[in-house]
Amino acid sequence: MNALLIYVVSGITIGATYALIGSGFVVVHRVTHVVNFTQGTLAVFGGLISYSLLSFSIPHGLAEVLAVLLTGLIGLVFAFVTIGKRGTPPLTALLITLGLSILSEGIFVTIWGQAPIAPEGLGGATVLLGASIENQRLLTAGISAIAFILLGIFFGRTYLGKGMTAAASNPRAAALVGIDSRRMGFIAFAIAGMLGGLAGVVTAPFSPISFSSDLPLALGGFAAAVFGGLSSPWLTVVGGLVLGISGQLVAGYFGGSYQTVAALVMLLVVMIARHKSLSAEEAK
Amino acid sequence: MLTLEDVVIRYGSATAVDGVSISVEKGEMVALVGPNGAGKSSIVNAISGVTPVASGTIIVDGASAQVPEGRQMFADMSVDDNLRLGAWRVKDRNPAAIYELLPDLARMKDQKAGTLSGGQQQMVAVGRALMAGPDLLLVDELSLGLAPLVVADLANYLIELNASRGTTILLIEQEVDLAFRMCARAYVLEAGRIVASGASATLAADPQLSAAYLGGIEAAADRKRTK
């Protein structure tokens, strides 16, 4: 029972990470129709930047917030490179994001080296129903929940968020009322940068990251985003949690080597199952 | 209020609009009529700034807003949100004045725009355009896909708006008889060129023009009666 609880809680924290990264995919795709494969890269940036800031004796809290903001800035730079030129087709933009991701791996190795890095996180553990859960994992779940609520408030309640939704919903009408879809795309990339950065910042203390962590993080996030049809943030959260929990259960009961296989099988199943709805979305 | 001089619009190698010149005075209500594919929507989109012109000049003396062809709702958003987004370029985003003008919209303010009827959506589109506080209102295909009674209501509203507020209106319309009833002056567009212009009554009375470019005013009236 204790083992099951630990697997589930671990799964929730990893799933929250996937959901954060997946939400980044969704935010960018909704507004620009671009699949932004720098999402995993942005998570790695977040974790590594927070490590560097902490090593410069910047206090906890401030270091993590700065890391998230800086990752948002990196997301904005990626936006200028990816969609800065008006009329860039989404497929071209996708390839640019892949290129940026590969380029970033070189930057990671140059600045932070090849060894996995784990910034200092929240120490200690909390006993829940007899199972000892790391506090950093609980913090990850809590912060992720707050991030999703803030994201919901931003898109559902603020004028800018509604403008972004409008640009995604009907670009022509948005242009007619004066909403600049490209500018909304830049903002979407910046938000996605912060979401990815947050995922890296909260996850790295219990799951060390390195230059090569971007792909597995991006894959997990993409699978969650596909679960949400690349358009629904809430279904992306569900997809991330399902992916995280099922992955941890598979790893716990069948061995860690099956975890990635389980994630990829789930991605495949979801993509086949959602093929029709995604095709309909493309047809719009 | 609006001046187009020798405007040319191209899509690749195809010329959609070829040397069009139009002028609309402040407070006027002018129609731009012509068959499907004549280039009417290209012109109105160029005036709105969403379609680039290859050559020529467009001068708008004041702010303009467009009621687009096909209504173009933000379908998953409420009527209230649709209206507020119409004020993207201006500071006053309170739709209270629009609700006063169009009380029907106040009653459906929380409904998703995508769930409304065509006529209701057209009303939202008009309200959304008015949220921008335009000096010039561009109305693209008011009657498209709507029942005659609904069109008549919307037409009366626009006439009232023009008369009471002095809002300049350029009406782009396929239904020639409707356009001529609403507007004192009109331009006739055919294959990207202005082929006639002047008082609507004069244009309507010209049997050759009517037969050649407008499908016949009487024929249009007959079509309407049989709907």
Chai-1 contact restraints between the chains, C-beta under 6 A:
chainA,res_idxA,chainB,res_idxB,connection_type,confidence,min_distance_angstrom,max_distance_angstrom,comment,restraint_id
A,K162,B,D81,contact,1.0,0.0,6.0,A-B,restraint_1
A,A166,B,F74,contact,1.0,0.0,6.0,A-B,restraint_2
A,A166,B,L85,contact,1.0,0.0,6.0,A-B,restraint_3
A,S169,B,F74,contact,1.0,0.0,6.0,A-B,restraint_4
A,S169,B,D76,contact,1.0,0.0,6.0,A-B,restraint_5
A,N170,B,Q72,contact,1.0,0.0,6.0,A-B,restraint_6
A,N170,B,F74,contact,1.0,0.0,6.0,A-B,restraint_7
A,R172,B,Q72,contact,1.0,0.0,6.0,A-B,restraint_8
A,A173,B,Q72,contact,1.0,0.0,6.0,A-B,restraint_9
A,A175,B,V50,contact,1.0,0.0,6.0,A-B,restraint_10
A,L176,B,S48,contact,1.0,0.0,6.0,A-B,restraint_11
A,L176,B,Q66,contact,1.0,0.0,6.0,A-B,restraint_12
A,L176,B,P68,contact,1.0,0.0,6.0,A-B,restraint_13
A,V177,B,L85,contact,1.0,0.0,6.0,A-B,restraint_14
A,V177,B,G86,contact,1.0,0.0,6.0,A-B,restraint_15
A,V177,B,W88,contact,1.0,0.0,6.0,A-B,restraint_16
A,G178,B,W88,contact,1.0,0.0,6.0,A-B,restraint_17
A,G178,B,R89,contact,1.0,0.0,6.0,A-B,restraint_18
A,I179,B,W88,contact,1.0,0.0,6.0,A-B,restraint_19
